[in-house]
Amino acid sequence: MKLTKKLFFNIHSWIGIRLSILFFIVCFSGTLATLSHEMDWLFNPTMRATPQKELASRNLIVSNFRELYPDAKIQLWMRPPERYLCDIIYKIEDDNLSYVFANRYTGEIQGESALTIQRFFRDLHYYLFIPFQIGNFVVLFFGFMLLISLITALCFYKKWWHKLFELQKGKGALVFFRSMHRLVGLWSIPFSLLFSISGIWYFIERANIAGIGEQVNPKPTQIGSTDETEAPVNLTYAIDYDNAVAIAEETIPGLVAGNLYVPQKSGDVLGIVGNSTVPLVRQRANRVYIDPQTQAVISAQKASEISTAMWINDSVDPLHFGYWGGLITKCIWFIFGCGISSLILSGIWITYKRKSIKRKKSGKPIMGKWRFVNWGLFAVFIAFMYGALITRYHVSIATHVYISLGWMIFVFLSWYIFEKRLKQVVERD
């Protein structure tokens, strides 16, 4: 097959049109995920904390937690890097998961929710709520598609580097949108490369290609077989968290303890992760595993001593979502994420506008059969999403209404722009 500009253009258009709905959802959900903690702060006052110099005792927080939830277990104790947010405690009670918000400065338990905005958009972007890892690989598939879209665009745009500041106006809507599509795409090249390559790395990790997945995700050390009759009924309330954190921070110099992985059964260790002096890696690059009963260090992993593969793996997440530099980098990632998402929409408009001119003469419908495939896949994903919201998260009716309203707006705008409005423009032209 001869490689021509037309072939590259057709491949670029095929990806943007045939996979448009899911492609947009994957890109835009990742964009929203970059600022999802800030959305939680904005829309949920019980998650807000006023930064202070001193942190409250972790044991005090657990004591306050126990007063409210004496029969609950803590699965994960998450301490977000955003100092203006409460700790998020993953509570398990009666086999149901919920999120409890504890003020890290006062120790007060400020609220509880069945779902957070951050968790919703992370799950949406991570696996589209589709189980059995199918959703994971569907999302990761678009990492390859984004890279192919970028490469094919650069192959058929002639001397694209001369058009970094070119925006054509006054020559009609089609010419304007083509020019804008090209301009946004060119300025988004570094981020398109970053998002696609990091997405491909996620694929390699998830598929365990060349054993990478096992290498970069070592399983926590187990204490060994323990007599169940001697273990506490609920390990959550049998741990001295302050002492464990102090031991972890002494084990890894410069460590600031963050998230805690609380043992769920006898034989499990207490996992403590956090940031150290090593930049650009997520918290779990530093790990300390402690016996919850004896407080002895079972094993430790320092970010300064990990392998290259593990360093790459622990750097991908901060780079992919932009939180490595705090709010400033997250805002930059959000802006360019919106730009890449807009490329999908403007690409659909340009292609349909161009094709509609030809189809208008032949009497064929403007929209092709692939719209039914796209919306069919959308319906499948939505069904899985509501299944998860009902059976896993047990969200309230109000939450269902808010989420449904968001999707209804998305569907309405898609219909209005690409069905009703586009037909009006074609008929007018």
C-alpha positions as CSV (number, residue, x, y, z in Angstrom):
1,M,0.0,0.0,0.0
2,K,1.4,3.3,-1.1
3,L,1.8,5.9,1.7
4,T,0.2,9.1,0.5
5,K,-1.2,12.2,2.1
6,K,-4.7,11.0,1.2
7,L,-4.1,7.7,3.1
8,F,-2.9,9.5,6.2
9,F,-5.8,11.9,6.0
10,N,-8.3,9.0,5.7
11,I,-6.8,7.2,8.7
12,H,-6.9,10.4,10.7
13,S,-10.5,11.0,9.8
14,W,-11.5,7.4,10.4
15,I,-10.3,7.5,13.9
16,G,-11.9,10.8,14.7
17,I,-15.3,9.9,13.2
18,R,-15.8,6.2,13.7
19,L,-14.6,6.3,17.3
20,S,-15.8,9.8,18.1
21,I,-18.2,9.3,21.0
22,L,-15.9,7.1,23.2
23,F,-12.8,9.0,22.1
24,F,-14.3,12.2,23.3
25,I,-15.5,10.7,26.6
26,V,-12.1,9.2,27.3
27,C,-10.3,12.4,26.6
28,F,-12.7,14.8,28.3
29,S,-13.1,12.6,31.4
30,G,-9.4,12.6,31.8
31,T,-9.4,16.3,31.4
32,L,-12.0,16.7,34.2
33,A,-10.1,14.3,36.4
34,T,-7.2,16.6,36.5
35,L,-9.2,19.1,38.5
36,S,-11.6,16.7,40.2
37,H,-10.3,17.3,43.7
38,E,-10.9,21.0,43.2
39,M,-14.4,20.2,42.0
40,D,-14.9,18.3,45.2
41,W,-13.7,21.3,47.2
42,L,-16.0,23.6,45.3
43,F,-19.2,21.5,45.5
44,N,-18.8,19.7,48.8
45,P,-18.1,22.0,51.8
46,T,-17.6,19.1,54.1
47,M,-14.4,18.2,52.2
48,R,-12.8,21.6,52.8
49,A,-10.0,22.2,55.3
50,T,-8.3,25.4,56.3
51,P,-4.5,24.8,56.2
52,Q,-2.7,25.1,59.5
53,K,0.9,24.6,60.7
54,E,0.2,21.6,62.8
55,L,-1.5,18.4,61.8
56,A,-3.9,16.6,64.1
57,S,-2.9,13.3,65.6
58,R,-3.9,10.4,63.4
59,N,-4.9,8.5,66.5
60,L,-7.3,11.3,67.4
61,I,-8.9,11.1,63.9
62,V,-9.3,7.4,64.3
63,S,-10.8,7.9,67.8
64,N,-13.4,10.4,66.4
65,F,-14.0,8.0,63.5
66,R,-14.7,5.2,65.9
67,E,-17.2,7.2,67.9
68,L,-19.3,7.6,64.7
69,Y,-18.6,4.2,63.1
70,P,-17.8,1.7,65.9
71,D,-18.4,-1.3,63.6
72,A,-16.7,0.0,60.5
73,K,-13.3,-0.8,59.0
74,I,-10.9,1.6,57.2
75,Q,-9.8,0.3,53.9
76,L,-7.7,3.2,52.7
77,W,-6.7,6.4,54.5
78,M,-6.1,8.9,51.7
79,R,-4.3,12.2,52.4
80,P,-4.6,14.3,49.2
81,P,-1.6,16.5,48.4
82,E,-4.0,19.5,48.3
83,R,-3.6,21.0,51.8
84,Y,-7.1,22.6,51.5
85,L,-8.8,19.2,51.4
86,C,-9.8,16.8,54.2
87,D,-8.4,13.3,54.5
88,I,-10.6,10.9,52.7
89,I,-11.2,7.7,54.6
90,Y,-12.5,4.7,52.7
91,K,-15.0,3.2,55.1
92,I,-16.3,-0.4,54.9
93,E,-19.4,-1.2,56.8
94,D,-21.9,-3.9,56.1
95,D,-19.9,-4.7,53.0
96,N,-20.6,-1.2,51.6
97,L,-18.0,1.4,50.7
98,S,-18.3,5.0,51.5
99,Y,-16.0,8.0,51.9
100,V,-15.6,9.8,55.2
101,F,-14.0,13.3,55.4
102,A,-11.7,14.0,58.3
103,N,-10.1,17.4,58.9
104,R,-6.4,16.7,59.0
105,Y,-5.8,19.8,61.1
106,T,-8.5,19.5,63.8
107,G,-9.2,15.8,63.7
108,E,-12.9,16.4,63.2
109,I,-15.1,14.1,61.1
110,Q,-16.8,16.6,58.8
111,G,-19.0,14.4,56.5
112,E,-19.5,11.3,54.5
113,S,-20.5,10.5,50.9
114,A,-21.2,7.5,48.9
115,L,-19.2,8.9,46.0
116,T,-16.8,11.8,45.3
117,I,-16.4,13.7,42.1
118,Q,-12.7,12.7,42.0
119,R,-13.7,9.0,42.3
120,F,-16.4,9.3,39.7
121,F,-14.1,10.8,37.0
122,R,-11.2,8.6,37.9
123,D,-13.4,5.5,37.4
124,L,-14.9,6.9,34.3
125,H,-11.5,7.7,32.7
126,Y,-9.9,4.5,34.1
127,Y,-12.3,1.9,32.9
128,L,-15.6,3.5,31.8
129,F,-17.3,1.5,34.6
130,I,-17.0,-1.6,32.3
131,P,-15.9,-4.6,34.4
132,F,-13.5,-7.6,33.9
133,Q,-10.7,-5.3,32.7
134,I,-12.5,-4.9,29.4
135,G,-13.1,-1.2,30.2
136,N,-9.4,-0.8,31.1
137,F,-8.2,-2.0,27.7
138,V,-10.9,0.0,25.8
139,V,-9.6,3.2,27.4
140,L,-6.0,2.3,26.9
141,F,-6.7,1.5,23.2
142,F,-7.3,5.2,22.7
143,G,-3.7,5.9,23.8
144,F,-2.7,4.2,20.5
145,M,-5.4,6.0,18.6
146,L,-4.3,9.4,19.9
147,L,-0.7,8.7,18.8
148,I,-1.8,7.5,15.4
149,S,-4.0,10.6,15.0
150,L,-1.1,12.8,15.8
151,I,1.3,11.1,13.4
152,T,-1.1,11.0,10.5
153,A,-2.0,14.6,11.0
154,L,1.6,15.7,10.8
155,C,2.1,13.5,7.7
156,F,-0.7,15.1,5.6
157,Y,-0.4,18.7,6.9
158,K,2.1,20.3,4.5
159,K,4.8,22.4,6.3
160,W,2.8,22.4,9.5
161,W,5.5,24.2,11.4
162,H,4.8,27.3,9.3
163,K,1.2,27.5,10.6
164,L,1.8,27.8,14.3
165,F,0.3,31.3,14.3
166,E,-2.1,31.0,11.4
167,L,-5.9,31.3,11.9
168,Q,-7.9,32.0,8.8
169,K,-11.0,34.1,9.3
170,G,-13.6,35.7,7.0
171,K,-13.6,32.8,4.5
172,G,-16.6,30.8,5.8
173,A,-17.2,28.5,8.7
174,L,-15.5,25.4,7.2
175,V,-12.3,27.3,6.5
176,F,-12.3,28.8,10.0
177,F,-12.9,25.5,11.8
178,R,-10.2,23.8,9.6
179,S,-7.7,26.5,10.5
180,M,-8.7,26.4,14.2
181,H,-8.5,22.6,14.3
182,R,-5.0,22.7,12.9
183,L,-3.9,25.5,15.2
184,V,-5.1,23.9,18.4
185,G,-3.7,20.5,17.2
186,L,-0.2,22.0,16.6
187,W,0.0,23.7,19.9
188,S,-1.2,20.5,21.6
189,I,1.5,18.3,20.1
190,P,3.6,18.0,23.3
191,F,0.5,17.1,25.4
192,S,-0.8,14.7,22.7
193,L,2.5,12.9,22.8
194,L,2.6,12.9,26.6
195,F,-1.0,11.6,27.0
196,S,-0.6,8.9,24.3
197,I,2.8,7.6,25.4
198,S,1.7,7.5,29.0
199,G,-1.5,5.7,28.0
200,I,0.6,3.2,26.0
201,W,2.7,2.6,29.1
202,Y,-0.4,2.0,31.1
203,F,-1.4,-0.6,28.5
204,I,2.1,-2.3,28.8
205,E,1.7,-2.4,32.5
206,R,-1.9,-3.7,32.5
207,A,-1.1,-6.4,29.9
208,N,2.1,-7.3,31.8
209,I,4.1,-7.2,28.5
210,A,7.6,-8.5,29.1
211,G,6.7,-8.9,32.8
212,I,6.6,-5.2,33.3
213,G,3.3,-5.3,35.3
214,E,4.7,-7.7,37.8
215,Q,8.0,-5.9,38.0
216,V,6.6,-2.5,38.8
217,N,3.8,-3.7,41.1
218,P,5.4,-5.9,43.7
219,K,2.9,-7.5,46.1
220,P,3.0,-6.4,49.7
221,T,4.9,-8.6,52.1
222,Q,2.7,-10.8,54.3
223,I,3.5,-11.3,57.9
224,G,2.7,-15.0,57.5
225,S,0.1,-17.3,58.9
226,T,-1.5,-16.0,62.0
227,D,-3.9,-17.6,64.4
228,E,-7.2,-16.0,63.6
229,T,-8.4,-16.4,67.2
230,E,-5.5,-14.2,68.4
231,A,-6.1,-11.4,65.9
232,P,-8.2,-8.4,66.8
233,V,-11.8,-8.5,65.5
234,N,-11.3,-5.2,63.8
235,L,-7.6,-4.3,63.0
236,T,-8.6,-0.7,62.2
237,Y,-8.9,0.2,65.9
238,A,-5.9,-1.9,67.1
239,I,-3.2,0.2,65.5
240,D,-1.1,3.0,66.9
241,Y,-1.1,5.1,63.7
242,D,1.0,8.0,65.1
243,N,3.8,5.6,66.1
244,A,3.6,3.7,62.8
245,V,3.9,7.0,60.8
246,A,6.8,8.1,62.9
247,I,8.6,4.8,62.3
248,A,7.9,5.0,58.5
249,E,9.3,8.6,58.4
250,E,12.4,7.5,60.3
251,T,12.9,4.5,58.0
252,I,12.9,6.7,54.8
253,P,14.7,10.0,55.5
254,G,12.7,13.0,54.2
255,L,9.5,11.0,53.9
256,V,6.2,12.8,54.6
257,A,3.7,10.1,55.2
258,G,0.5,10.3,53.1
259,N,-1.8,7.5,52.3
260,L,-2.3,4.5,54.7
261,Y,-3.3,1.0,53.5
262,V,-5.0,-0.5,56.6
263,P,-4.8,-4.3,57.0
264,Q,-8.2,-6.0,56.4
265,K,-7.4,-9.4,57.8
266,S,-4.9,-11.3,59.9
267,G,-1.5,-11.5,58.2
268,D,-1.9,-8.2,56.3
269,V,0.6,-5.5,56.9
270,L,0.0,-1.8,57.4
271,G,1.2,0.0,54.3
272,I,2.4,3.6,54.5
273,V,3.3,5.6,51.4
274,G,4.3,9.3,50.9
275,N,6.4,11.9,49.2
276,S,10.1,12.3,49.8
277,T,12.9,14.4,48.4
278,V,12.7,12.5,45.1
279,P,10.6,14.7,42.7
280,L,8.1,13.7,40.0
281,V,7.0,10.4,41.5
282,R,3.7,9.5,43.1
283,Q,3.4,8.6,46.8
284,R,3.6,4.9,46.4
285,A,7.2,5.1,45.1
286,N,8.1,5.3,48.8
287,R,6.6,2.4,50.7
288,V,7.0,1.1,54.3
289,Y,5.3,-2.1,55.4
290,I,4.8,-2.4,59.1
291,D,3.4,-5.2,61.3
292,P,0.2,-3.7,62.7
293,Q,0.6,-5.4,66.0
294,T,4.3,-5.3,66.8
295,Q,5.0,-2.1,64.9
296,A,8.1,-3.8,63.4
297,V,9.2,-2.7,59.9
298,I,8.6,-5.7,57.5
299,S,10.1,-4.1,54.4
300,A,10.6,-0.7,52.8
301,Q,11.0,0.8,49.3
302,K,12.8,4.1,48.8
303,A,12.1,6.1,45.6
304,S,15.8,6.9,45.4
305,E,16.6,3.3,45.1
306,I,13.9,1.9,42.8
307,S,14.6,0.5,39.3
308,T,14.3,2.5,36.1
309,A,11.1,0.7,35.2
310,M,9.5,1.4,38.6
311,W,10.6,5.0,38.4
312,I,8.9,5.4,35.0
313,N,5.8,3.7,36.3
314,D,5.6,5.9,39.4
315,S,6.2,9.0,37.3
316,V,3.6,8.3,34.6
317,D,0.6,9.1,36.8
318,P,1.8,12.6,37.9
319,L,2.7,13.4,34.3
320,H,-0.5,12.0,32.8
321,F,-2.8,13.9,35.1
322,G,-0.5,16.9,35.7
323,Y,-0.6,17.0,39.5
324,W,3.2,16.8,39.9
325,G,3.5,20.6,40.2
326,G,0.3,21.4,42.2
327,L,-2.6,23.5,41.1
328,I,-0.6,25.4,38.4
329,T,0.4,22.3,36.4
330,K,-3.1,20.8,36.9
331,C,-4.6,24.0,35.3
332,I,-2.2,23.8,32.4
333,W,-3.0,20.1,31.8
334,F,-6.7,20.9,32.0
335,I,-6.5,23.7,29.4
336,F,-4.6,21.5,26.9
337,G,-6.9,18.5,27.7
338,C,-9.8,20.7,26.7
339,G,-7.9,21.6,23.6
340,I,-7.4,18.0,22.6
341,S,-11.0,17.2,23.4
342,S,-12.1,20.1,21.2
343,L,-10.1,18.6,18.3
344,I,-12.4,15.6,18.3
345,L,-15.5,17.8,18.1
346,S,-14.1,20.2,15.5
347,G,-12.9,17.2,13.5
348,I,-16.4,15.7,13.5
349,W,-17.8,19.1,12.4
350,I,-15.3,19.5,9.6
351,T,-15.7,16.0,8.2
352,Y,-19.5,16.0,8.4
353,K,-19.7,19.5,6.8
354,R,-17.4,18.4,4.0
355,K,-19.3,15.1,3.4
356,S,-22.7,16.7,3.7
357,I,-22.0,19.0,0.7
358,K,-21.5,15.8,-1.4
359,R,-24.4,13.9,0.1
360,K,-26.8,16.8,-0.2
361,K,-26.7,16.4,-4.0
362,S,-27.2,12.6,-3.9
363,G,-30.0,12.8,-1.3
364,K,-28.2,10.5,1.2
365,P,-28.4,11.2,4.9
366,I,-25.7,13.5,6.2
367,M,-24.8,11.2,9.2
368,G,-23.4,7.8,8.4
369,K,-24.2,4.4,9.9
370,W,-21.3,4.7,12.4
371,R,-23.3,7.1,14.5
372,F,-25.5,4.1,15.5
373,V,-22.3,2.1,16.5
374,N,-21.1,5.0,18.5
375,W,-24.3,5.6,20.3
376,G,-24.8,1.8,20.8
377,L,-21.4,1.6,22.6
378,F,-22.4,4.7,24.6
379,A,-25.6,3.0,25.7
380,V,-23.6,-0.1,26.8
381,F,-21.2,2.0,28.9
382,I,-24.0,4.0,30.4
383,A,-25.8,0.8,31.5
384,F,-22.6,-0.4,33.2
385,M,-22.2,3.0,34.9
386,Y,-25.6,3.0,36.4
387,G,-25.1,-0.6,37.5
388,A,-22.0,0.5,39.4
389,L,-23.7,3.5,40.9
390,I,-26.5,1.4,42.2
391,T,-24.8,-1.9,43.3
392,R,-21.3,-0.7,44.2
393,Y,-21.6,2.9,45.4
394,H,-25.2,3.0,46.5
395,V,-25.5,6.7,45.6
396,S,-28.5,8.8,46.5
397,I,-31.3,9.7,44.2
398,A,-30.0,13.3,44.1
399,T,-26.6,12.0,42.8
400,H,-28.3,10.0,40.2
401,V,-30.2,13.1,39.1
402,Y,-27.0,15.2,38.8
403,I,-25.1,12.6,36.9
404,S,-28.1,11.9,34.6
405,L,-28.5,15.6,34.0
406,G,-24.9,15.9,32.9
407,W,-25.3,13.1,30.4
408,M,-28.6,14.5,29.1
409,I,-26.9,17.8,28.4
410,F,-24.1,15.9,26.6
411,V,-26.6,14.0,24.4
412,F,-28.7,17.1,23.7
413,L,-25.7,19.2,22.6
414,S,-24.4,16.3,20.4
415,W,-27.8,16.1,18.7
416,Y,-28.2,19.9,18.4
417,I,-24.7,20.6,17.0
418,F,-24.2,17.6,14.8
419,E,-27.7,16.8,13.7
420,K,-30.0,19.9,13.8
421,R,-27.5,22.7,13.5
422,L,-25.4,21.0,10.9
423,K,-28.4,20.3,8.7
424,Q,-29.4,24.0,9.0
425,V,-26.0,25.1,7.9
426,V,-25.9,22.7,4.9
427,E,-29.4,23.7,3.8
428,R,-28.4,27.4,4.1
429,D,-25.2,26.9,2.1
